[in-house]
Amino acid sequence: MSVEAFDNLLSLLHPHLTFMDTCMRRSISAEQRLIVTLRFLATGNSFASLHFEFLLGISTISGIVCHTCKVIWQHLREAVMPTPKAEDWLRIAEGFYQSAQFPNCIGALDGKHIRVKKPPHSGSRYFNYKQYFSVVLMALADSNYRFVIGSSSDSRIFSASRMGDRLRDNQLALPEPRRLPGSAGPPAPFVIVADEGFALSPHMMRPFPRRDLDDRKRIFNYRLTRARRYVECAFGILSTRWRVFLSSIQMNPDNATLVIQACVLLHNFTRINDASSDADIDQNITSSVIFDQSRTGRPGTAGLAVRDVYADYFCSPEGALSWQMEAIRGSR
């Protein structure tokens, strides 16, 4: 984070991190509270280690980190991750069309297991199929590697998450379907691209099964992968910049959720304010995303029909890339 970005962040949060001095003691300044929190998020150091760095009590640092993360989530969210409106979805779709050549795409969706300390008396509630305890971050990313919507919970099933409920109940203010560029066919709905772990629906596209792939299905899978890689890169940038995710978060799930939410907002904040963030893409970052293969579901006929519309469009003269047929056939 640049000095200018830190100053901007401090100016936004300063009123909510300032406490009153008393005759008993002087309060810790808002600047130091923010520095301690950013140091914890950026390094993942333990509170005992931060105790020697900042000469503050361990319990004091713990309270500062939790309170500052809560303040970040409450007062930075509307600035860097507001609830998308129809015009925002159209802007995101234009970005995906320009960068990934996937029209009417409003985001790439994926989930990331974030390791946490085993909560007492929790049984197997937070235990995942990879044999460790975690909470799940479900996030939707745009073509600028910024998170549009995110939810953190202990649920392994997208349909049971808040994001899944809003998508199923048509509460995301999606634009009306429109024709694909250059096509004279019927209007196609705006869609989210995801991997095989998510169920197919009219607004959720997943690849064709890998069995019996013809050129048409192969081309669709290729074009979908070009768009879906943005969320994987976004998770990779998130974990690289905020290294608290590289080890187990030694907090209870509620406080770990505050840390996750704060890091997501700070990720967007640095992407918006730091031009140097674009250099992260050129460093061959690989994402440490762990997929939950239990998120399955049988596709409905409406989802199959929408996927066929996109598959036919990608093979048509209007939607085909000039080199895609040679590239796909050459990989067989």
Disulfide bonds with the S-S distance in Angstrom:
none
